[in-house]
Amino acid sequence: MMGPMRSNKTAEMLRRCEMRRQYAKQDVVVLKPSDDTKGGPGLVESRNPNGHSKCDAIEFQSTNPWEVMPAIHDREQKIGKRVECIAIDEGQFVEGLFLFSKNLLDAGYDVLVAGLDLDFRAIPFGEMLNLTWLVNAYGGSITECMAYCTCGARALYSQRLIDGRPAAYGTPVKVPGDSYEPRCSEHFVLPGKPH
Ligand SMILES: [Zn+2]
């Protein structure tokens, strides 16, 4: 699931997890990098106010996704079978996302990833776009989640605002108190961009 801010990526991923649990009787584990500040500890929460999607998640340091493997193996011991599906939220923050996802696929897990395709500078975010290779190689699919600008056009970009004003190109990627809006190409503003 890829798309800009407020395109319901997390909600869509959690919906699919719930479908798998409810109808396919699969065991699904949701992973969440600790850079995420949306939910409380151990919870993945969608920003969509209409969907009350919440579920338990295993948190990990975004610099080391591999640290979750003992927890997954413990769970498999406890439930007496393999976990069928591993879902990763906020994939753009995960270092080594490509290799981590590839290893999970090679180990026989189904893998779902939700994340931003572009950062506020409209540059590929983390390793999200690299996953297209895995989608091709392993016969998966990409769901482009849609967001809309206030003008009604499709929003391809995440407009970052700091104190209500467009954030400049050079501002650090993580600043507390910033906010985001989906914007179309006409209304996306990026002061100080070099090209
Ligand atoms: Zn617009």
Boltz pocket constraint, residues with backbone or C-beta under 6 A from the ligand:
constraints:
  - pocket:
      binder: B
      contacts: [[A, 149], [A, 150], [A, 151], [A, 152], [A, 153], [A, 183], [A, 184], [A, 185], [A, 186], [A, 187]]
      max_distance: 6.0
